[in-house]
Every structure is written in C-alpha cells, then in structure tokens.
Amino acid sequence: MNDDFLVFDHVTKRFGAMTAVDDVSLTIKKGEFFSLLGPSGCGKTTLLRMLGGFEKPDSGRIYLEGKDITDLPPNQRRVHTVFQNYALFPTMTIWDNIAFSLKLAKRSKEEIEEKVDEILEMIQMSEHAWKYPNQLSGGQKQRVAIARALVDRPQVLLLDEPLAALDLKLRQHMLIELDTIHDQVGITFMYVTHDQGEAMSLSDRIAVINRGKIEQLDGPAKIYEAPASRFVASFIGDTNFFSGEISSVDGDYCTIQTDGFPVIKAYNDKNLAVEQRVDLSVRPEKIRVTLEPPPPEKGAGINVFPAKVQDIVYQGVYTKYWIKAGDLRIAALKPHSRFLLDQETITWNDDVFVWWHPDDGYMVEVK
Amino acid sequence: MSSSVKSKKAEWLTTLPSLVWLLLFFAVPALIVLAFTFHAHTPNGGVGEWSLSTWRDLVDPDYPAIVWKTIRISFEVTFWCILLSLPCAYAIARLPKRWRALVAGAIMMPFWTSFVVRVFAWKTLLHPDGWLQACYLTWLRVSEWVFDWLPSFLQKFFVFIGFASQDRVDPMLSTVLDSEAAVILVSVYTFLPFAIMPMYTAAEKFDFSLLEAARDLGAKNFYAFRKIFIPGIRQGIISAVLMVFIPTIGSYVIPQMLGGTECILIGNKIFMRAMQNRNIPHASALATLMAISVLLPLGCAMWWKKRQELRDRKRLDVRTAQLMTGGAE
C-alpha cells in the first residue's frame, strides 16, 4: 500500500482577509475512504476544490502519486468530483452524461459503450440510460453523478456533501451504496461533509477541520472516544464538559477539581501532571440516571453525584434527561428496554443520582 | 372536477385579451393584405376589382434575386449578431449581481436615441474620408485574397449564392457608404441588443457549476463552452435568432439610407410600390411572397425535426430494450 498517495504539503489559502485553509499538511493512503469533517465555512470545501484544481493555494504544494499537481488545471488531473447539486448536464441523456469523460479521453467507441453499460448496471440504472436528468429522482441523480465521476477510473474521487440534498431514508440507503461502490472500485475517496454520522459510518479516517486547521486526524472510533480538543468533542456527537484542574494523581487515575461541581475521578491516560487545566468530556450515553444510588458493589471507585431532573425529552430510541448537578446542566441518555423496568420511572423535579465510570470520561488539555 | 373546469375557464379568460389583440391587429390585417393581392390596383392608388392581375405582374425577373439577397443578408446579420452576443451574454451572466443590471441597462441605452438619428450618425461614421472606409478597403483586400485561396468549387458556390463576386472592385470607386457591408454592419449594430437580451436571460438561469463539472471531467474551457453552455442556453439562442432574423427580413430604413443602389432589399421594394407607385395590391403581394419564402422553409425544417426526434426515440427504445435483456443475462 502506497502511504504517500496524496499529500497536502503546508497548504494555505486566503480569500481576502479570511484564511480559509491555514497551513494544512496531510497524507492520504491509496484506496482509502477519507473524510473531511467540519462545520460550514471551516475550509473543508476549499481543500477539496484545491485538489480538484478549481482553486490555487497561496502557498504549499499538493502531490498526487509523487507528482506535483498544484498548478495543473482541473481538466489535466485524473481527479473527478461528485458535486453537491450533482451538476448533471441537463441537455444530455444519462448515457451521454456518463460517457462524457470517456469521450474526452478519446477512448474507442466499443470501449466507451462497454464501460458505460457496465457502470450503469453497477448502479442499477440501465433502464434509465436514455432519460434526461430532469426525469430522475434525487437518489437516481446522485447515483448517476457518482457513475459519471467514476467511469473513467480517476485516481481520486471527490465527494462534496453528496448526500446533503437527499431525505433521511434515502441518505441512509445511499450511505450503504457508497460504501459498496467504494469496495467494488477500490479508488481513493475523499469525502467532504458536515454530518458526523455520514463521516463516521463511511470513513477509514477522518480529518476534523475547524477554522482552516486540522483539529484531529484519526479513525472514527478514536475521534469519538478520544477527541483531541474541546472542539472535536463537541462537534462529534453530544457531550458534557466539566472544566477544572487536576488536583491529585493516583496511578492511572486522577481527580479533577471542577468549577461549580464536586471533585471528579477520571482516567489519566495522558499522564497529566497536577495543576494541569483540563476539560473533561463525558458523553450523555455513558451517564446513568437512577433514583437510588448505585449498589456498593457497583458504586465503588466510580463517580456518583446527587442531582435534580430539569427536563425530559423523549426521542424515540431513547429518552434524554437534562439534569441539574452542582452549577451544571448535564445531559444523559437512557434507552427504552424491558431490562430497565425494574427501576421506577423518573419524572420532572425528581432527586436522582448520576453516575459514570472514570474510564468513560476523556480529558482534553486546556492550553 | 369543478375546480379544473374553473381553472380552464380562468385560463381562457386570462388569454382572451391577448387573443383578441392578436386577432384584431395581426390576423385580420394579415388576411386583408392577403386579400389585397387578389385585387387589381386603380390608377389613383386605390384597390380595384377582384383580379389575378397583381400576381401576374409579380413575374418580374428582379424579384427572386432581391428576395434571395434579403434572406442571405438576414442570415449574415443573424450570424454576426449571435457570434457577438454569445460571449457578451456569457460575460454579463458571470458578473456580480449588481453589475449585471447596470451592464444590461447600458446595452439598452442606445434605444434612448431615435433609431433614424442613429442611422444618420452612421452615415457620418461611414463617410469616404473616414477611417471605416480604410477598414473597408482592407477588408475587401483580405476577402479577395481568401477568395482566391479557396478551392474552385467553393468559389463557384459563393458566387452562386451571391456571397462573393468574381469581379475585382476598384478601390477608387468602392465606398463603404452605399454598400452591402454598411447595411450588414449597421443592422448588426441595431439588432445586437435584441440578440444579447434573450441570450443573457437564458445565460443568467444557466448553472455555471456545470462548466466546472465539465472541466473536472477533463474538458478544456472552450469545449465546455461549446458542449455545455451553448446547448444550455439553446432556448435563448433560438429566440435571439428570431428576434434578429425577422426584423432584418423586413428592414428598409437601413438599406434605404446606407445601402445605396447596391443593396436594395425586399423591404425597399415594398416601400417603393406602396408609397411611390401607389400600388397597394402589388406591395401586398410582395409582402406575402416574402412571408411565404420564409415560413415555408421554416415549416419544413420543423416538420423534419419532429420526424427526426420521433425516429430517434424509437431507436433509443430499441437500444434500451437491448440493454435490459443484456442486463438480465
């Protein structure tokens, strides 16, 4: 496997006074499903457009398979894009849309027919070949856009928020389809999204981007479980933050003196020293809410705090409790399952106990 | 059901005023003109008895040549207008939004001055002592040179359609004023806004990310322009062609004032017959002849295109069926 397949080397791009991409370096492996994840305006689309050749970096270079492609125009890069609005050519049939890049590459007539028919079959659109884009549904357009970009076997396929225009059910369906297509063609995919769910379920690795900089580059589980910064922790999923200072260290564990909250025990995997300021992130689904304190055999060595229920939000799969503990408002999730029926139902203004295992908190250093 | 009846009625009512208007001021006059052609004229300029004499008098050996010249010049004017307005429409549509309205307004600005005054201004610009005369002579030299360089069958074809002539022009005698070139130049100048506007309207609705997509898939800029942009604003181009071609066919002020004797078009002939010879039936017959010679080829072309489309669709259905069975195997 070629580890230096695609390299961004200290790439910077400014628009006027705004720095869209700020000295970004990153390396993408061949065949990888790589995601750029971040809020809108974070620079992820600019990164993608620079790779596509639509923007030129102010400084830094981009290399593809060892070749410097920074100054190449889009038509001389074997990098194809699936646009957010699909950008299918409305005056051409689906077949001609897909054949577009092959015709430009001056392939033989037989080869074009063979390849287009083959990919039409792969996306199960053979019977729609002679329709025009405005005769297709959103999901079908999406599949054609992907086929059009893939048929010429580009070195990298860029996907710019490809599912943003689809409704939820279709989006879930297309997620699976995208994954299947990636497995089938084995081409490097670079996927831009602001939807952490999409990025998590598809990617081999994710770069979380904020204000033009990469905050964290890791696998999906690592990004969720071990966020590198407060931004990553809050952008990827819900979380509760406890700000404070490490007051004592005891082996693998430490205690944190928090602002407006009692002392919390946490797993000190980074070997942080006493007096280090930290943000402790605890995901809502890791926090349990009960009317009784946990039994001693479970309760030993874990964090248990008395609290009061403020809001209850029923969300179908689970119920979300907003709980006042100390000066803080904590979110906790509770699934609906029969095995929880032994407990009494919790309602508004109940005095409850919140508890979680020290291993379930994750500390991010504050500089 | 009742609502659909109601909406039908409402639709009918809203179209009614324009329908009446068209009927009163277009269809009825056109029919009157047609009826005039089947009357004789009276010596004092009136319309006489029912007769076929007007159509018999129309057998003038000059007319076919003039009709053809009018159509050819209209084609040339349309061609130049479309060629010039394509990049204009593209450029305006790509401007920032607030600039677009400004530039579009600037294009319509000449209409604030009377058309006749503007044509008079061109008379000055095209004066034999002016720089446009020098340009014209150079243009003649270049086109003669190009003509000589062409293969002989093309030379013969161009001479046949009246686009070129075998005779060499004398630079001392040929002036840009009172020439065909002047008529084409000023017609292009006059009708260019009518070509730019519909094309710009279409281009404004055009999704420019399509050009980016084409570039992304390997197309050069010009290829993307040709294959994606031009088909994308097809409707605008069609209306631009109509907006230029139709008024040019009927134009008579420009050839009258700038064409001299070299460029007399059917509009001038109609004007002469109606206003100088006071022969209204003859003028009506000429107008009818012109309308037929434009509408007939147009109708044929539309019929042929429809047939072609039907045939294409049938062929595609066969191909789809093949694909489907291929997929099933």
Chai-1 contact restraints between the chains, C-beta under 6 A:
chainA,res_idxA,chainB,res_idxB,connection_type,confidence,min_distance_angstrom,max_distance_angstrom,comment,restraint_id
A,G52,B,D216,contact,1.0,0.0,6.0,A-B,restraint_1
A,P74,B,R215,contact,1.0,0.0,6.0,A-B,restraint_2
A,P74,B,D216,contact,1.0,0.0,6.0,A-B,restraint_3
A,N75,B,R215,contact,1.0,0.0,6.0,A-B,restraint_4
A,N75,B,G218,contact,1.0,0.0,6.0,A-B,restraint_5
A,N75,B,A219,contact,1.0,0.0,6.0,A-B,restraint_6
A,N75,B,K220,contact,1.0,0.0,6.0,A-B,restraint_7
A,H80,B,D216,contact,1.0,0.0,6.0,A-B,restraint_8
A,T81,B,D216,contact,1.0,0.0,6.0,A-B,restraint_9
A,F83,B,A213,contact,1.0,0.0,6.0,A-B,restraint_10
A,A87,B,S209,contact,1.0,0.0,6.0,A-B,restraint_11
A,A87,B,L210,contact,1.0,0.0,6.0,A-B,restraint_12
A,A87,B,A213,contact,1.0,0.0,6.0,A-B,restraint_13
A,F89,B,I228,contact,1.0,0.0,6.0,A-B,restraint_14
A,T91,B,P231,contact,1.0,0.0,6.0,A-B,restraint_15
A,F100,B,L217,contact,1.0,0.0,6.0,A-B,restraint_16
A,S101,B,L217,contact,1.0,0.0,6.0,A-B,restraint_17
A,S101,B,G218,contact,1.0,0.0,6.0,A-B,restraint_18
A,L104,B,G218,contact,1.0,0.0,6.0,A-B,restraint_19
A,L104,B,A219,contact,1.0,0.0,6.0,A-B,restraint_20
A,E121,B,G327,contact,1.0,0.0,6.0,A-B,restraint_21
A,S126,B,L323,contact,1.0,0.0,6.0,A-B,restraint_22
A,S126,B,G327,contact,1.0,0.0,6.0,A-B,restraint_23
A,E127,B,M324,contact,1.0,0.0,6.0,A-B,restraint_24
A,W130,B,L316,contact,1.0,0.0,6.0,A-B,restraint_25
A,W130,B,T320,contact,1.0,0.0,6.0,A-B,restraint_26
